[in-house]
Amino acid sequence: MQENNKLDPERIVFYAIGVDEPITPAEPLPPVPEIPRGSVVVVEGRAPVWRYGMALHRLHGSAAAAVAVYDPRLGAVIVASHHPAYREGQLIDVPPLGKQQDGKELP
């Protein structure tokens, strides 16, 4: 089992691509959030696998040090990295989606 690593919440950027109803590949992705250099982008949301592929392609070449996908059972799983501090398959301990550490809703 992979070690679960803590990451400074300031270095995490969530990219929500989830959908509430069936869609086609012609539906555009939401705009990419601002990505500070060296951050970890966590792609999350209930969506078809091809939508995740499109999001990962869009994020390639961004300022992110690494890209992860969110799994509610595991946390964030690094799937692409351009920084030696992160490796594919590495688990990152992230706060539950929609909540801050103190339990308040995120905007």
Order of alpha helices (4+ residues) and beta strands (2+ residues): beta-beta-beta-alpha-beta-beta-beta
